[in-house]
Amino acid sequence: MMMAARGVLRFPPKFLSPAGGVIIGSRSSLHTVRGGGRCSVRQTWRQGGLGRQLLIPHHPAIITSPDTNTRTMFIKVQETPNPNSLKFLPGVQVLESGTADFPNLSAAQKSPLAKLLFRIEGVRGVFLAAEFLTITKEDEEAEWRNIKPEAFAVIMDFFTSGLPVIQEGDRTDDDHAECGGEDEETVAMIKELLDTRIRPTVQEDGGDILFRGFNEGVVYLKMMGSCTNCPSSVVTLKSGVQNMLQFYIPEVVEVVEVKDEGDHLVEQEFEKLEKLLENKNTKGE
């Protein structure tokens, strides 16, 4: 079960209570509620003088507000092949169509929801789709037990606020790159296979794949969401996507992952910052 010492909450692995409930720490108060032989946890979140109560079983998370005019949200959380990514299903429409990938805070400026999620310590990337959103954490040191409660709060606040998920005039990222010329017919077949056979499966795992080019038998694809920096992404790309494309389209020789120019620039700046911090820490020691 749960023990408290000096105001610090301690949790068993995976936050599972003996009754099978999920125990999530509270920023203000934590109350155990018993009923029907099951144990659940009710916690109150306080922001700006207002409180919200979260009644959270294992799956889904049930989030309610003390305001009787506010609806209840059932947020399901699903694991993905990437241990650093979780898929959140809020039970409401996230995007009207397409997908939107925000691998960094700079890219998230066109999405009020993504910007709020990036304020959570440990969040590295946000991916949005029609019925779900995927949150990717920075590394193994960033713990889901700290990120998930904050994510639940942000998701509930946002979808009860009425704000647009994507700012008006901004586009989502579900468009494949255009590629004409003599390979136009082959490219059309590649895109059709991606849209009908590959992307639906990848989106089930909290990610997406977009076509970025075709040249001399090489297909260039962009990986998004849970596919980004996933330990099994190379296997997915080579054993899954490449084999399927080669089976139906003999012209395909190889499949290669690429990133957009903006993503490369941000990664380079991030690496520079990491090296700068490492040098400062080394000098401090």
C-alpha positions as a Markdown table, in Angstrom:
| # | Residue | x | y | z |
|---|---|---|---|---|
| 1 | Met | 0.0 | 0.0 | 0.0 |
| 2 | Met | 1.2 | 3.6 | 0.5 |
| 3 | Met | 3.2 | 5.1 | 3.3 |
| 4 | Ala | 3.9 | 8.7 | 4.1 |
| 5 | Ala | 6.9 | 10.0 | 6.0 |
| 6 | Arg | 7.7 | 13.6 | 6.6 |
| 7 | Gly | 5.2 | 14.7 | 4.0 |
| 8 | Val | 6.8 | 12.6 | 1.2 |
| 9 | Leu | 4.6 | 10.0 | -0.5 |
| 10 | Arg | 6.0 | 6.6 | -1.3 |
| 11 | Phe | 4.6 | 4.3 | -3.9 |
| 12 | Pro | 4.9 | 0.6 | -4.7 |
| 13 | Pro | 6.1 | -0.3 | -8.3 |
| 14 | Lys | 3.6 | 0.7 | -11.0 |
| 15 | Phe | 1.5 | 2.5 | -8.4 |
| 16 | Leu | -0.7 | -0.6 | -7.9 |
| 17 | Ser | -2.6 | -0.9 | -4.7 |
| 18 | Pro | -3.5 | -4.3 | -3.2 |
| 19 | Ala | -7.0 | -3.7 | -4.6 |
| 20 | Gly | -5.7 | -3.2 | -8.1 |
| 21 | Gly | -6.1 | 0.6 | -8.1 |
| 22 | Val | -3.6 | 3.1 | -9.3 |
| 23 | Ile | -2.2 | 5.4 | -6.6 |
| 24 | Ile | -1.1 | 8.8 | -7.8 |
| 25 | Gly | 0.5 | 11.4 | -5.5 |
| 26 | Ser | -1.4 | 14.6 | -4.6 |
| 27 | Arg | 0.0 | 18.1 | -4.7 |
| 28 | Ser | -2.4 | 19.1 | -1.9 |
| 29 | Ser | -4.3 | 16.4 | -0.2 |
| 30 | Leu | -4.8 | 12.6 | -0.6 |
| 31 | His | -7.8 | 10.7 | 0.6 |
| 32 | Thr | -8.5 | 6.9 | 0.4 |
| 33 | Val | -12.1 | 6.0 | -0.5 |
| 34 | Arg | -13.4 | 2.5 | 0.1 |
| 35 | Gly | -16.6 | 1.2 | -1.5 |
| 36 | Gly | -17.9 | -2.0 | -2.9 |
| 37 | Gly | -14.9 | -3.9 | -1.7 |
| 38 | Arg | -12.5 | -1.9 | -3.9 |
| 39 | Cys | -10.0 | 0.7 | -2.9 |
| 40 | Ser | -9.5 | 3.9 | -5.0 |
| 41 | Val | -7.8 | 7.1 | -4.4 |
| 42 | Arg | -9.4 | 10.5 | -4.5 |
| 43 | Gln | -7.1 | 13.5 | -4.6 |
| 44 | Thr | -7.8 | 17.2 | -4.8 |
| 45 | Trp | -5.8 | 19.5 | -7.1 |
| 46 | Arg | -5.8 | 23.1 | -6.3 |
| 47 | Gln | -5.0 | 25.9 | -8.8 |
| 48 | Gly | -6.0 | 29.5 | -8.4 |
| 49 | Gly | -8.2 | 28.7 | -5.4 |
| 50 | Leu | -10.2 | 26.1 | -7.2 |
| 51 | Gly | -10.1 | 22.4 | -6.4 |
| 52 | Arg | -10.6 | 19.3 | -8.6 |
| 53 | Gln | -11.0 | 15.8 | -7.5 |
| 54 | Leu | -9.4 | 12.9 | -9.3 |
| 55 | Leu | -10.8 | 9.4 | -8.8 |
| 56 | Ile | -8.2 | 7.2 | -10.5 |
| 57 | Pro | -8.6 | 3.4 | -11.0 |
| 58 | His | -6.0 | 1.4 | -12.9 |
| 59 | His | -7.3 | 2.2 | -16.4 |
| 60 | Pro | -8.9 | 4.5 | -17.3 |
| 61 | Ala | -8.3 | 7.5 | -15.2 |
| 62 | Ile | -11.6 | 9.1 | -14.1 |
| 63 | Ile | -11.2 | 12.9 | -13.7 |
| 64 | Thr | -14.1 | 14.9 | -12.2 |
| 65 | Ser | -14.6 | 18.5 | -11.1 |
| 66 | Pro | -16.5 | 19.7 | -8.1 |
| 67 | Asp | -18.3 | 22.1 | -10.4 |
| 68 | Thr | -21.6 | 20.3 | -11.2 |
| 69 | Asn | -21.6 | 21.9 | -14.7 |
| 70 | Thr | -18.3 | 20.4 | -15.6 |
| 71 | Arg | -18.3 | 17.0 | -17.3 |
| 72 | Thr | -16.3 | 13.9 | -16.3 |
| 73 | Met | -13.4 | 12.8 | -18.3 |
| 74 | Phe | -12.3 | 9.2 | -18.7 |
| 75 | Ile | -8.6 | 9.2 | -19.7 |
| 76 | Lys | -7.1 | 5.9 | -20.7 |
| 77 | Val | -3.4 | 5.4 | -20.7 |
| 78 | Gln | -1.8 | 2.8 | -23.0 |
| 79 | Glu | 1.8 | 1.7 | -23.1 |
| 80 | Thr | 3.7 | 1.8 | -26.5 |
| 81 | Pro | 6.7 | -0.1 | -27.9 |
| 82 | Asn | 8.7 | 2.9 | -26.7 |
| 83 | Pro | 9.3 | 2.8 | -22.9 |
| 84 | Asn | 9.7 | 6.5 | -23.0 |
| 85 | Ser | 6.3 | 7.2 | -24.6 |
| 86 | Leu | 2.8 | 6.8 | -23.3 |
| 87 | Lys | -0.5 | 7.1 | -25.2 |
| 88 | Phe | -3.3 | 9.1 | -23.6 |
| 89 | Leu | -6.9 | 8.7 | -24.8 |
| 90 | Pro | -9.1 | 11.5 | -23.3 |
| 91 | Gly | -12.3 | 10.2 | -24.7 |
| 92 | Val | -12.9 | 13.3 | -26.7 |
| 93 | Gln | -11.7 | 14.4 | -30.2 |
| 94 | Val | -8.2 | 15.8 | -30.1 |
| 95 | Leu | -7.7 | 16.7 | -33.8 |
| 96 | Glu | -10.4 | 17.0 | -36.4 |
| 97 | Ser | -8.2 | 15.2 | -38.9 |
| 98 | Gly | -4.5 | 14.3 | -39.4 |
| 99 | Thr | -1.7 | 14.3 | -36.9 |
| 100 | Ala | 0.6 | 16.8 | -35.4 |
| 101 | Asp | 4.1 | 16.2 | -34.1 |
| 102 | Phe | 5.9 | 18.4 | -31.7 |
| 103 | Pro | 9.4 | 17.0 | -31.0 |
| 104 | Asn | 10.4 | 20.1 | -29.1 |
| 105 | Leu | 9.1 | 23.2 | -27.4 |
| 106 | Ser | 10.0 | 25.4 | -30.4 |
| 107 | Ala | 7.7 | 23.3 | -32.7 |
| 108 | Ala | 4.9 | 23.4 | -30.1 |
| 109 | Gln | 4.3 | 27.1 | -30.4 |
| 110 | Lys | 1.3 | 26.5 | -32.8 |
| 111 | Ser | -0.5 | 24.3 | -30.3 |
| 112 | Pro | -1.7 | 25.6 | -27.0 |
| 113 | Leu | -2.2 | 22.1 | -25.7 |
| 114 | Ala | 1.3 | 21.0 | -26.6 |
| 115 | Lys | 2.8 | 24.1 | -25.0 |
| 116 | Leu | 1.1 | 23.3 | -21.7 |
| 117 | Leu | 2.3 | 19.7 | -21.8 |
| 118 | Phe | 5.9 | 20.9 | -22.4 |
| 119 | Arg | 5.7 | 22.8 | -19.1 |
| 120 | Ile | 5.7 | 19.5 | -17.3 |
| 121 | Glu | 9.2 | 18.6 | -16.1 |
| 122 | Gly | 10.6 | 15.7 | -18.0 |
| 123 | Val | 8.5 | 16.0 | -21.2 |
| 124 | Arg | 10.5 | 15.8 | -24.4 |
| 125 | Gly | 7.9 | 15.5 | -27.1 |
| 126 | Val | 4.2 | 15.6 | -27.8 |
| 127 | Phe | 2.3 | 13.9 | -30.7 |
| 128 | Leu | -1.4 | 14.6 | -31.4 |
| 129 | Ala | -3.9 | 12.5 | -33.4 |
| 130 | Ala | -7.6 | 12.4 | -33.9 |
| 131 | Glu | -8.5 | 10.4 | -30.8 |
| 132 | Phe | -5.3 | 10.3 | -28.7 |
| 133 | Leu | -2.1 | 12.1 | -27.8 |
| 134 | Thr | 1.3 | 10.6 | -27.1 |
| 135 | Ile | 3.7 | 12.1 | -24.5 |
| 136 | Thr | 7.4 | 11.2 | -24.8 |
| 137 | Lys | 9.6 | 11.7 | -21.7 |
| 138 | Glu | 13.3 | 12.8 | -21.8 |
| 139 | Asp | 15.0 | 9.6 | -20.6 |
| 140 | Glu | 14.9 | 6.8 | -18.0 |
| 141 | Glu | 15.6 | 9.3 | -15.2 |
| 142 | Ala | 12.3 | 11.1 | -15.8 |
| 143 | Glu | 9.7 | 9.0 | -14.1 |
| 144 | Trp | 6.1 | 8.5 | -15.3 |
| 145 | Arg | 4.8 | 8.6 | -11.7 |
| 146 | Asn | 5.8 | 12.3 | -11.7 |
| 147 | Ile | 4.7 | 13.1 | -15.2 |
| 148 | Lys | 1.3 | 11.3 | -15.4 |
| 149 | Pro | -0.5 | 13.3 | -12.6 |
| 150 | Glu | 0.5 | 16.6 | -14.2 |
| 151 | Ala | -0.5 | 15.3 | -17.7 |
| 152 | Phe | -3.9 | 14.3 | -16.4 |
| 153 | Ala | -4.4 | 17.7 | -14.9 |
| 154 | Val | -3.3 | 19.6 | -18.1 |
| 155 | Ile | -5.5 | 17.4 | -20.3 |
| 156 | Met | -8.6 | 17.9 | -18.2 |
| 157 | Asp | -8.0 | 21.7 | -17.9 |
| 158 | Phe | -7.4 | 22.1 | -21.6 |
| 159 | Phe | -10.4 | 20.2 | -22.9 |
| 160 | Thr | -12.8 | 22.0 | -20.5 |
| 161 | Ser | -11.4 | 25.4 | -21.5 |
| 162 | Gly | -12.6 | 25.4 | -25.1 |
| 163 | Leu | -9.3 | 26.5 | -26.5 |
| 164 | Pro | -8.3 | 25.2 | -30.0 |
| 165 | Val | -5.8 | 22.4 | -30.0 |
| 166 | Ile | -4.1 | 23.9 | -33.0 |
| 167 | Gln | -4.1 | 27.6 | -33.6 |
| 168 | Glu | -6.3 | 28.8 | -36.4 |
| 169 | Gly | -4.4 | 28.9 | -39.7 |
| 170 | Asp | -1.7 | 26.4 | -38.7 |
| 171 | Arg | -1.6 | 23.0 | -40.5 |
| 172 | Thr | -1.2 | 19.5 | -39.1 |
| 173 | Asp | 1.6 | 17.2 | -40.3 |
| 174 | Asp | -0.3 | 14.5 | -42.0 |
| 175 | Asp | 0.7 | 15.5 | -45.5 |
| 176 | His | 3.2 | 13.4 | -47.4 |
| 177 | Ala | 5.9 | 15.2 | -49.4 |
| 178 | Glu | 5.1 | 15.8 | -53.0 |
| 179 | Cys | 7.3 | 13.9 | -55.5 |
| 180 | Gly | 6.7 | 14.0 | -59.3 |
| 181 | Gly | 8.7 | 13.1 | -62.3 |
| 182 | Glu | 9.2 | 9.7 | -63.8 |
| 183 | Asp | 8.7 | 8.0 | -60.4 |
| 184 | Glu | 5.3 | 9.5 | -59.9 |
| 185 | Glu | 3.5 | 6.2 | -60.3 |
| 186 | Thr | 5.8 | 4.4 | -57.9 |
| 187 | Val | 5.5 | 7.2 | -55.3 |
| 188 | Ala | 1.7 | 7.0 | -55.5 |
| 189 | Met | 1.8 | 3.3 | -54.8 |
| 190 | Ile | 4.2 | 3.9 | -51.8 |
| 191 | Lys | 1.9 | 6.5 | -50.3 |
| 192 | Glu | -1.2 | 4.3 | -50.8 |
| 193 | Leu | 0.5 | 1.4 | -49.0 |
| 194 | Leu | 1.6 | 3.7 | -46.2 |
| 195 | Asp | -1.9 | 5.1 | -45.7 |
| 196 | Thr | -3.8 | 1.9 | -45.9 |
| 197 | Arg | -1.5 | -0.8 | -44.5 |
| 198 | Ile | 1.2 | 0.8 | -42.4 |
| 199 | Arg | 0.2 | 4.1 | -40.8 |
| 200 | Pro | -3.0 | 2.7 | -39.1 |
| 201 | Thr | -0.9 | 0.1 | -37.3 |
| 202 | Val | 1.8 | 2.6 | -36.3 |
| 203 | Gln | -0.8 | 5.0 | -35.0 |
| 204 | Glu | -2.3 | 2.3 | -32.8 |
| 205 | Asp | 1.1 | 2.3 | -31.1 |
| 206 | Gly | 1.0 | 6.1 | -30.6 |
| 207 | Gly | 3.1 | 7.2 | -33.6 |
| 208 | Asp | 3.0 | 7.9 | -37.3 |
| 209 | Ile | 5.1 | 7.7 | -40.5 |
| 210 | Leu | 5.2 | 10.2 | -43.3 |
| 211 | Phe | 6.7 | 9.9 | -46.8 |
| 212 | Arg | 9.5 | 12.4 | -47.4 |
| 213 | Gly | 11.0 | 11.3 | -50.7 |
| 214 | Phe | 12.0 | 8.6 | -53.2 |
| 215 | Asn | 15.3 | 8.5 | -55.1 |
| 216 | Glu | 17.0 | 5.6 | -56.9 |
| 217 | Gly | 15.1 | 3.0 | -55.1 |
| 218 | Val | 15.5 | 4.5 | -51.6 |
| 219 | Val | 12.3 | 5.5 | -49.7 |
| 220 | Tyr | 12.8 | 8.3 | -47.2 |
| 221 | Leu | 10.3 | 8.4 | -44.2 |
| 222 | Lys | 9.9 | 10.5 | -41.2 |
| 223 | Met | 9.0 | 8.8 | -37.9 |
| 224 | Met | 6.9 | 10.6 | -35.4 |
| 225 | Gly | 5.4 | 10.3 | -31.9 |
| 226 | Ser | 6.3 | 7.1 | -30.1 |
| 227 | Cys | 8.4 | 6.0 | -33.1 |
| 228 | Thr | 10.9 | 8.8 | -32.4 |
| 229 | Asn | 14.0 | 7.4 | -30.7 |
| 230 | Cys | 12.2 | 4.1 | -30.0 |
| 231 | Pro | 14.6 | 1.2 | -29.4 |
| 232 | Ser | 12.6 | -0.9 | -31.8 |
| 233 | Ser | 12.2 | 1.7 | -34.5 |
| 234 | Val | 15.0 | 0.3 | -36.7 |
| 235 | Val | 13.4 | -3.1 | -36.6 |
| 236 | Thr | 10.0 | -1.6 | -37.4 |
| 237 | Leu | 11.5 | 0.3 | -40.3 |
| 238 | Lys | 13.5 | -2.5 | -41.8 |
| 239 | Ser | 11.6 | -5.7 | -40.9 |
| 240 | Gly | 8.2 | -4.2 | -41.1 |
| 241 | Val | 7.9 | -1.2 | -43.4 |
| 242 | Gln | 10.8 | -2.1 | -45.8 |
| 243 | Asn | 9.7 | -5.7 | -46.3 |
| 244 | Met | 6.1 | -4.7 | -47.0 |
| 245 | Leu | 7.0 | -2.0 | -49.5 |
| 246 | Gln | 9.5 | -4.4 | -51.3 |
| 247 | Phe | 6.9 | -7.1 | -51.4 |
| 248 | Tyr | 4.4 | -5.0 | -53.3 |
| 249 | Ile | 6.7 | -2.5 | -55.1 |
| 250 | Pro | 9.8 | -4.1 | -56.6 |
| 251 | Glu | 11.3 | -0.7 | -57.3 |
| 252 | Val | 11.9 | -0.2 | -53.6 |
| 253 | Val | 15.5 | -1.1 | -52.6 |
| 254 | Glu | 15.8 | 0.4 | -49.1 |
| 255 | Val | 13.9 | 2.5 | -46.5 |
| 256 | Val | 15.7 | 5.2 | -44.6 |
| 257 | Glu | 14.6 | 7.4 | -41.7 |
| 258 | Val | 15.0 | 11.2 | -42.1 |
| 259 | Lys | 14.2 | 14.2 | -40.1 |
| 260 | Asp | 13.0 | 17.6 | -41.2 |
| 261 | Glu | 15.6 | 20.4 | -41.3 |
| 262 | Gly | 14.0 | 22.2 | -38.3 |
| 263 | Asp | 14.3 | 19.1 | -36.2 |
| 264 | His | 18.0 | 18.8 | -37.0 |
| 265 | Leu | 18.6 | 22.4 | -36.0 |
| 266 | Val | 16.8 | 22.1 | -32.7 |
| 267 | Glu | 18.7 | 18.8 | -31.9 |
| 268 | Gln | 22.0 | 20.5 | -32.7 |
| 269 | Glu | 21.2 | 23.4 | -30.3 |
| 270 | Phe | 20.1 | 20.9 | -27.6 |
| 271 | Glu | 23.4 | 19.0 | -27.9 |
| 272 | Lys | 25.4 | 22.2 | -27.6 |
| 273 | Leu | 23.4 | 23.1 | -24.5 |
| 274 | Glu | 24.1 | 19.6 | -23.0 |
| 275 | Lys | 27.8 | 19.9 | -23.7 |
| 276 | Leu | 27.9 | 23.4 | -22.1 |
| 277 | Leu | 26.2 | 22.1 | -19.0 |
| 278 | Glu | 28.5 | 19.1 | -18.8 |
| 279 | Asn | 31.5 | 21.4 | -19.0 |
| 280 | Lys | 30.2 | 23.7 | -16.2 |
| 281 | Asn | 29.5 | 20.7 | -14.0 |
| 282 | Thr | 33.0 | 19.3 | -14.7 |
| 283 | Lys | 34.6 | 22.7 | -13.8 |
| 284 | Gly | 32.5 | 22.9 | -10.6 |
| 285 | Glu | 33.8 | 19.5 | -9.4 |
